[in-house]
Amino acid sequence: MPQYPVFSPFSEVKENELEVTQKLVPPPSRPFYVVKAPARAKEGPAQAKEVPQGPPEHHFPLQPFRQTPGPIMASQTYLRTLVLERWDAEIRRCDDACKAQLTERVPGPLTYQTLIRELIIGRWCAEKQRCQEARKVQLLELLLAAHGITSLV
């Protein structure tokens, strides 16, 4: 079995007169922070200045610190108004889309046109009903949350 040299990011290997090297380079778009291994974090400044004999330490960029913002205080009537305005706009959009589809000309006999008209009205009525139910559910969730009920068991 032939022996091959193990490739590490810091090794230099010559194969067919070509030199292969790979070094860690920080990404250009983010700041570069040094992460020390837990065993080396306890070393003092005098020991940190010593040059290690082995391969250099691995340095990895850290993710930027992210924090989820806390809850925002808002009045109950303001939240209720936002919910009502959103769902009323959805219901108006359903009515407008239904009217726009009904004004389109459908080629064919009168019975075919009547069937298409009923399908269009039925589809948009179902969508409007779904929006009304979602509005009721969201208003109920808002009312329950105002009383401190966040989950139903």
C-alpha positions as CSV (number, residue, x, y, z in Angstrom):
1,M,0.0,0.0,0.0
2,P,1.6,3.3,-1.0
3,Q,2.1,6.0,1.6
4,Y,0.7,9.4,0.7
5,P,1.4,12.6,2.7
6,V,-1.5,13.8,4.7
7,F,-2.7,17.2,3.4
8,S,-3.3,19.9,6.1
9,P,-4.2,23.5,5.4
10,F,-0.7,24.6,6.4
11,S,1.4,22.0,4.7
12,E,3.5,22.5,1.6
13,V,3.4,19.5,-0.7
14,K,5.3,19.2,-3.9
15,E,3.7,17.0,-6.5
16,N,5.0,16.8,-10.1
17,E,7.2,19.9,-9.4
18,L,4.1,22.0,-8.4
19,E,4.0,23.5,-5.0
20,V,0.6,23.4,-3.3
21,T,-0.1,25.8,-0.3
22,Q,-3.2,26.8,1.4
23,K,-3.4,29.5,4.1
24,L,-6.4,30.9,6.0
25,V,-7.4,34.3,4.8
26,P,-10.0,36.4,6.6
27,P,-13.1,37.3,4.5
28,P,-12.8,40.9,3.2
29,S,-16.4,42.0,4.0
30,R,-16.4,41.2,7.8
31,P,-14.1,42.0,10.7
32,F,-11.8,39.2,11.7
33,Y,-11.8,38.1,15.3
34,V,-9.4,35.6,16.9
35,V,-11.0,32.6,18.6
36,K,-8.6,30.8,21.0
37,A,-9.0,27.3,22.1
38,P,-10.3,26.9,25.7
39,A,-7.0,25.4,26.8
40,R,-5.1,28.4,25.5
41,A,-7.5,31.0,26.8
42,K,-6.1,30.7,30.4
43,E,-2.6,31.4,29.2
44,G,-1.1,34.7,30.4
45,P,0.4,37.4,28.2
46,A,3.9,36.2,28.7
47,Q,3.0,32.7,27.4
48,A,1.0,34.1,24.5
49,K,4.1,35.9,23.1
50,E,6.0,32.7,22.8
51,V,6.2,31.3,19.2
52,P,4.7,27.8,19.0
53,Q,6.8,25.2,17.4
54,G,3.9,23.3,15.7
55,P,1.6,24.5,13.0
56,P,0.0,28.0,13.6
57,E,-3.3,28.3,15.5
58,H,-6.5,28.2,13.5
59,H,-8.3,31.5,13.4
60,F,-12.0,31.6,12.5
61,P,-14.2,34.6,11.9
62,L,-17.0,35.0,14.5
63,Q,-20.6,35.7,13.6
64,P,-21.9,39.1,14.4
65,F,-23.8,39.4,17.7
66,R,-27.5,39.3,17.2
67,Q,-30.2,39.9,19.7
68,T,-33.9,39.5,19.4
69,P,-35.7,42.7,20.4
70,G,-38.0,42.7,23.4
71,P,-41.8,42.9,23.2
72,I,-43.2,46.2,21.9
73,M,-45.9,47.8,24.0
74,A,-48.9,48.9,22.0
75,S,-52.5,49.7,22.9
76,Q,-55.2,47.1,22.4
77,T,-57.3,49.5,20.2
78,Y,-54.4,50.2,18.0
79,L,-53.6,46.5,17.4
80,R,-57.3,45.8,16.9
81,T,-57.5,48.7,14.3
82,L,-54.4,47.2,12.4
83,V,-56.0,43.8,12.3
84,L,-59.4,45.1,11.1
85,E,-57.8,47.4,8.4
86,R,-55.7,44.5,7.1
87,W,-58.5,42.0,6.7
88,D,-61.0,44.7,5.4
89,A,-58.4,45.4,2.7
90,E,-58.2,41.7,1.9
91,I,-62.0,41.5,1.6
92,R,-62.1,44.6,-0.7
93,R,-59.4,43.0,-2.8
94,C,-61.5,39.8,-3.1
95,D,-64.6,41.9,-4.2
96,D,-62.5,43.8,-6.8
97,A,-60.9,40.6,-8.2
98,C,-64.4,39.0,-8.5
99,K,-65.7,42.1,-10.4
100,A,-62.7,42.1,-12.6
101,Q,-63.1,38.5,-13.5
102,L,-66.8,38.9,-14.2
103,T,-66.2,41.7,-16.6
104,E,-64.0,39.5,-18.8
105,R,-65.7,38.1,-21.9
106,V,-66.1,34.3,-22.0
107,P,-66.6,32.9,-25.5
108,G,-69.2,30.2,-25.8
109,P,-72.9,29.5,-25.4
110,L,-75.0,31.3,-22.7
111,T,-75.2,28.2,-20.4
112,Y,-71.4,27.9,-20.5
113,Q,-71.1,31.6,-19.6
114,T,-73.5,31.2,-16.7
115,L,-71.6,28.2,-15.4
116,I,-68.3,30.1,-15.5
117,R,-70.0,33.1,-13.8
118,E,-71.2,30.9,-11.0
119,L,-67.7,29.3,-10.6
120,I,-66.1,32.7,-10.3
121,I,-68.6,34.0,-7.8
122,G,-68.3,30.8,-5.7
123,R,-64.5,30.9,-5.7
124,W,-64.4,34.6,-4.6
125,C,-67.2,34.1,-2.0
126,A,-65.2,31.2,-0.5
127,E,-62.0,33.4,-0.4
128,K,-64.0,36.2,1.2
129,Q,-65.4,33.8,3.8
130,R,-61.9,32.6,4.6
131,C,-60.7,36.2,5.1
132,Q,-63.6,36.9,7.5
133,E,-62.9,33.8,9.5
134,A,-59.2,34.7,9.7
135,R,-60.1,38.2,10.9
136,K,-62.3,36.7,13.7
137,V,-59.5,34.3,14.7
138,Q,-56.9,37.1,14.8
139,L,-59.2,39.4,16.9
140,L,-59.8,36.5,19.3
141,E,-56.1,35.8,19.7
142,L,-55.5,39.5,20.3
143,L,-58.2,39.6,23.0
144,L,-56.9,36.5,24.7
145,A,-53.3,37.8,24.6
146,A,-54.5,41.1,26.3
147,H,-55.8,38.9,29.2
148,G,-52.5,37.0,29.4
149,I,-53.7,33.8,27.7
150,T,-51.0,32.9,25.1
151,S,-51.7,29.2,24.6
152,L,-54.7,26.9,24.9
153,V,-54.1,23.6,26.6
